[in-house]
Amino acid sequence: MTMTPIDAADASPVSRSLPRLGEPARFRVAGTAAVVIGALLFGFFVQYVGVSQLSYARDQQVALDAFRYELANATAPVGQVGPNSKLLEIGTPVALLEIPVIRMREVVLEGTTSSTTVSGPAHRRDTPLPGQAGASVVYGRQASYGAPFRSLSVLRAGDKIIATTGQGEATYRVTGVRYTGDELPEPMTSGGGRLTLVSASGVPFIPDSIIRVDAKLTSEAQPSPGKVIGYAALDANELTMEGDAGGWPLLVIGLIALFVTLALFTVSRRFWGRWQTWIVAVPVLMALGSFSAQQVAVLLPNVI
C-alpha cells in the first residue's frame, strides 16, 4: 500500500496543535474583523459629526444660562479670582463673545485645557478678561466640538468683535490676522487693550499652523484686578496645541471594555446565534467607539 508523504511541518507537535482555517472560515474571520472595525470607526464618526455637536450645544446652553444669571445678579467674574478669593474653577463662564461677520456667539470659559475647549472658547488664565486693559487671549477649536473658531481666517481689519463680561460690554476692531512665523503686532499704547483669538489653521485635524486674530479695544478699558497667577504658573496642558492627559484613564477603560465586549460576543455568537449577537453587538461597539472618540478629543491639542 502506498503511504502519503507527510509534510515535515505538519508532523511537528506544534503545527498539529494549531487550528487550520478553511476558506469559508477565513472569510468569516475577515468579515467579522471588518464589521468590528467598521462599527468602531462609525462610532468615531458619529461622535465627531453628531454627538460632539449636541454635547457642545448643551454645554454652551448651560454656560449661557449660568452666565446670564450671574450678570443679572452682578456676580459674574471680573478677575482671576471669585468672590471667595480663590482662583476661578476651570470651566467657569467669564464672557460672552460675539463676532457678527461670521455669526459667532459663544460663551467663553475659564482655562484653556483641551477638556475645557470641548465646551466652548476658553480664556487663558494668566491674561486679563476681555474689556480690561492689557492683552486678553482666548483659544477655540477649529474642527471639532462646535468648531467655534473655524472661520477666523475670513476676518479682516475693521471687523467688529463684542465681548460682554461682568464689567459690561466691550468692543474691539480687528487689526490683523497672523500665522505661525508672522511678525508680532505693534506694542499697545499705555492703558490700551487687545484681544487675541487663537486656533489651529490648515486641514481639519491635521493643522499646519496656528492662526491668531488680533483686535484692538475701541471702548473704554475696564480696570483689571491685581494678577494672582502669571504665564509661568500655567499647567503645560493650558498652552497652545497641548492636549489634556486626563483623558488617558477613561480611554484605557474604554479599550478594556471593548476587549471584554469582543470576548463576550465571540462566545455569544457560538452559543446564542450569529444574527442575534450582531444585532446587540453593533450598537454596543458604536457606543464604545463614540466614548473612545470623546477621550481622544480630550487628548488632542486644545485648538483642533
Secondary structure as UniProt FT lines:
FT   HELIX           8..11
FT   HELIX           13..17
FT   HELIX           23..46
FT   HELIX           47..51
FT   HELIX           52..72
FT   TURN            73..74
FT   TURN            83..84
FT   TURN            90..91
FT   STRAND          93..99
FT   HELIX           100..102
FT   STRAND          104..110
FT   HELIX           114..117
FT   STRAND          122..123
FT   TURN            125..126
FT   TURN            130..131
FT   STRAND          134..139
FT   TURN            145..146
FT   TURN            148..151
FT   HELIX           152..154
FT   TURN            157..158
FT   STRAND          160..165
FT   TURN            166..167
FT   STRAND          168..179
FT   TURN            180..181
FT   TURN            190..191
FT   STRAND          193..203
FT   TURN            204..205
FT   STRAND          206..217
FT   HELIX           231..233
FT   HELIX           236..238
FT   TURN            240..241
FT   HELIX           245..247
FT   HELIX           248..271
FT   HELIX           274..299
FT   TURN            302..303
//
